[in-house]
């Protein structure tokens, strides 16, 4: 086929996992093409929480630093382009970019990430990734010991509320209508000092760019400094389906401990293949997959 056939590994996605993998591969002197069109799901966040050496660094700045560091490795090429199609080929994979250009790569790492789908609450979008959040490990430290709430009706709301008591003793579950919790769940919440407010939520009210209060349909207000919501994940790309990988019950790509999928030569790392979505874990997963890919390229097999 026509195209660039000198690429040893195509990294699809330029978030934490993809850039981490590219760094390790570059240092191993592998020829790498990183395809990235931005839009990573954590870009709205004020800072990355819990990443050693970069705790609190804005995601935008983190990606700028990572891309600049990759410039020191001549075998790594950053391509600001989306991969719109991919298929297995003899000796590797054929990828088609949004421009129509073709690339042949011996190995592919999918690091396309996931898209969060927070609830449709008026006022939420402007606060998302800061005082309205989905991960307490990423955001709750900044809101510690302040009045917090959990929005939800399912079992995840009970779990999230109990978890959130590790950061604040003033936690309320907002069930947005009659709460369907059973007696056991209600007892667990009550024992942890977590109240339930069953009023219908109308909107979120902000002040100075931060959550001020939850406003209910009856015009009543509940002052809160932060709101934890359940935000289901959706894959940002169909490449995994097109390449025939297997998926877990949670919808992530099924991989082994090194990030290898069931498709020979195809790896996945980061949110798209992880049960927990955190930047630190994505960085580690990208590096681990890069080690396995390097060994495959040199020895013809991955780590034992």
C-alpha positions in Angstrom: 0.0 0.0 0.0 1.1 3.6 -0.4 2.0 5.4 2.7 4.7 5.8 5.4 5.9 2.3 6.1 8.8 3.2 8.4 6.8 3.7 11.6 7.5 1.1 14.2 4.6 2.1 16.6 1.7 4.4 15.9 0.4 5.9 19.2 -3.2 7.0 18.7 -4.1 9.6 21.3 -1.9 12.3 22.9 -3.1 12.3 26.5 -1.2 11.1 29.5 -1.0 7.4 28.4 -0.1 8.1 24.8 2.6 10.7 25.5 4.1 8.6 28.3 4.3 5.7 25.9 5.9 7.9 23.2 8.5 9.1 25.7 9.6 5.5 26.6 9.6 4.4 23.0 11.6 7.5 21.9 14.2 6.8 24.6 14.3 3.2 23.2 15.1 4.7 19.8 11.9 3.4 18.2 10.4 5.3 15.3 7.0 6.6 16.6 4.2 8.6 15.2 1.8 10.2 17.8 -1.6 11.1 16.4 -3.4 13.7 18.5 -6.2 16.2 18.0 -6.4 17.3 21.6 -9.8 17.4 23.4 -8.6 15.2 26.3 -11.4 14.8 28.9 -9.4 16.2 31.8 -8.6 19.5 30.1 -11.5 21.4 31.9 -9.9 20.6 35.2 -8.1 23.3 37.1 -5.2 21.0 37.9 -4.1 17.4 37.9 -4.5 15.9 41.4 -2.2 13.2 42.7 0.4 13.1 40.0 3.9 13.0 41.6 5.9 16.0 40.6 3.0 17.7 38.9 0.3 17.8 41.7 -2.0 20.7 40.7 -0.5 21.3 37.3 -3.2 22.4 34.8 -3.7 19.6 32.3 -3.1 21.9 29.4 0.3 22.8 30.8 1.1 19.2 31.5 0.5 18.2 27.9 2.6 21.2 26.7 5.5 20.1 28.8 5.2 16.5 27.6 5.1 17.4 24.0 8.1 19.7 24.3 10.1 17.0 26.0 9.3 14.6 23.2 11.0 17.1 20.8 14.3 15.9 22.2 13.8 12.5 20.6 14.3 12.6 16.8 12.5 9.3 16.3 9.2 10.6 17.7 6.9 12.5 15.4 3.8 14.4 16.6 1.0 14.6 14.1 -1.9 16.9 14.8 -4.3 14.6 13.0 -7.1 12.1 13.9 -6.9 8.5 12.8 -10.2 7.8 11.2 -9.7 4.2 10.1 -7.4 1.3 10.9 -7.1 -2.3 9.8 -4.6 -5.1 10.2 -2.1 -5.5 7.4 0.7 -8.0 6.7 3.5 -6.9 9.1 1.4 -4.4 11.0 -1.5 -2.1 10.6 -2.7 0.4 8.0 -4.0 3.7 9.4 -5.8 6.4 7.6 -5.6 10.0 8.9 -8.3 12.7 8.6 -6.3 14.2 5.7 -6.6 10.9 3.8 -2.9 10.1 4.3 -2.0 6.5 4.9 0.5 5.2 7.5 1.7 1.6 7.9 2.9 0.8 11.4 4.3 -2.4 12.8 2.5 -1.9 16.2 -0.3 0.3 17.3 -1.1 1.6 20.8 -4.6 2.9 21.3 -4.7 5.7 23.9 -7.8 7.4 22.6 -9.3 8.0 26.0 -12.9 8.2 27.2 -15.5 10.8 27.2 -17.3 11.7 30.4 -21.1 12.1 30.3 -22.1 14.1 33.5 -25.8 14.6 34.3 -27.7 17.3 32.4 -28.0 19.9 35.2 -28.3 23.6 34.4 -25.2 25.3 35.6 -23.1 22.2 35.7 -21.0 22.7 32.6 -19.3 25.9 33.8 -18.3 24.2 37.0 -17.2 20.8 35.6 -13.7 19.6 36.5 -13.5 22.0 39.4 -16.2 22.2 42.1 -18.4 19.7 40.2 -16.4 16.6 39.7 -16.6 12.8 39.3 -13.4 11.6 41.1 -12.7 12.5 44.8 -9.1 11.3 44.5 -8.6 14.0 41.9 -10.6 16.9 43.3 -11.8 16.4 46.9 -8.5 17.5 48.6 -9.1 21.1 47.4 -12.6 20.9 49.0 -11.7 19.1 52.2 -13.7 19.9 55.4 -16.3 21.9 53.4 -20.0 21.1 52.8 -20.2 18.7 49.9 -23.0 16.8 48.1 -23.4 13.7 45.9 -25.9 13.8 43.1 -27.5 10.5 42.2 -30.1 7.8 42.7 -28.3 4.5 42.1 -26.1 2.4 44.2 -23.1 4.4 43.0 -24.5 7.4 44.9 -24.3 5.5 48.2 -20.8 4.3 47.5 -19.7 7.8 46.5 -21.2 9.5 49.5 -19.6 7.0 51.9 -16.3 7.5 50.1 -16.5 11.3 50.2 -16.8 11.2 54.0 -13.0 10.7 54.0 -12.6 14.3 53.0 -15.6 16.0 54.7 -18.0 15.2 57.5 -20.7 17.3 55.9 -22.0 15.2 53.0 -25.5 15.1 51.7 -27.0 12.8 48.9 -29.2 14.7 46.5 -31.5 12.0 45.0 -33.5 14.4 42.8 -36.8 12.9 43.8 -37.8 10.0 46.0 -34.6 8.0 46.8 -34.8 4.4 45.8 -32.3 3.3 48.5 -33.2 0.2 50.5 -33.2 0.0 54.3 -29.6 -1.3 54.4 -28.2 1.6 52.3 -30.2 4.1 54.3 -28.8 2.7 57.5 -25.2 2.8 56.1 -25.6 6.4 55.1 -27.2 7.4 58.5 -24.4 5.6 60.4 -21.8 7.6 58.4 -23.6 10.9 59.2 -24.8 11.3 55.5 -28.2 12.9 55.1 -30.5 12.4 52.0 -32.3 15.3 50.4 -35.1 14.1 48.1 -36.1 17.5 46.6 -36.0 17.9 42.9 -32.9 19.8 41.7 -33.5 22.7 39.4 -30.0 24.1 38.8 -26.6 24.8 40.3 -25.7 28.3 41.3 -22.2 29.7 41.1 -20.3 32.6 42.6 -16.8 33.6 41.5 -16.5 30.6 39.3 -17.2 28.1 42.0 -20.3 26.2 43.2 -22.3 28.3 45.7 -25.5 26.4 46.1 -27.9 23.8 44.8 -31.2 25.3 43.9 -34.4 23.1 44.1 -37.7 23.2 42.2 -39.3 24.8 45.2 -36.8 27.6 45.1 -35.1 26.4 48.2 -31.3 26.4 48.3 -28.7 24.2 49.8 -25.3 25.8 50.2 -22.5 23.5 49.0 -18.9 24.0 48.1 -18.6 20.9 45.9 -20.8 18.4 44.1 -19.7 14.8 43.2 -21.6 13.3 40.3 -21.6 9.9 38.5 -20.4 10.5 35.0 -20.6 7.4 32.7 -17.7 6.9 30.3 -18.0 6.5 26.5 -15.2 5.6 24.1 -14.0 8.6 22.1 -13.1 6.5 19.0 -14.5 3.5 17.1 -11.0 2.2 16.2 -11.1 -0.4 18.9 -14.3 -1.9 17.5 -13.0 -1.7 14.0 -9.9 -3.6 14.9 -11.9 -6.3 16.7 -10.7 -6.1 20.3 -12.6 -7.5 23.2 -14.3 -5.3 25.8 -14.9 -5.7 29.5 -18.3 -5.4 31.1 -17.5 -1.8 32.0 -16.9 -1.0 28.3 -13.1 -0.6 28.5 -10.7 -2.5 26.2 -9.7 -5.8 27.6 -5.9 -6.0 28.0 -3.3 -8.1 29.8 -0.9 -6.7 32.4 1.3 -5.2 29.7 -1.6 -3.5 27.8 -1.7 -6.1 25.0 -5.2 -6.7 23.5 -6.2 -10.0 21.9 -5.3 -8.7 18.5 -1.6 -9.4 17.7 0.5 -6.2 17.7 -2.3 -4.0 19.1 -2.0 -2.5 22.6 -4.2 -0.1 24.6 -3.5 2.1 27.6 -5.0 4.9 29.6 -8.7 5.5 30.3 -9.8 3.5 27.3 -8.4 0.3 29.0 -8.4 1.1 32.7 -11.0 0.4 35.5 -9.9 3.6 37.3 -9.4 6.9 35.4 -6.5 8.8 36.9 -3.6 10.5 35.2 -0.9 8.8 37.3 -2.3 5.4 36.3 -2.5 6.4 32.7 1.2 7.5 32.7 2.2 4.1 34.2 0.1 2.1 31.8 1.5 4.0 28.8 5.1 3.4 30.0 4.4 -0.3 30.6 2.9 -0.9 27.2 5.8 0.9 25.6 8.3 -1.5 27.3 6.3 -4.5 26.0 6.1 -3.0 22.5 9.9 -2.4 22.4 10.6 -5.9 23.4 8.3 -7.2 20.7 10.0 -5.0 18.1 13.4 -6.3 19.1 12.8 -9.9 20.1 9.6 -10.6 18.4 7.9 -11.3 21.7 6.6 -9.3 24.7 7.8 -9.5 28.3 7.4 -13.0 29.9 
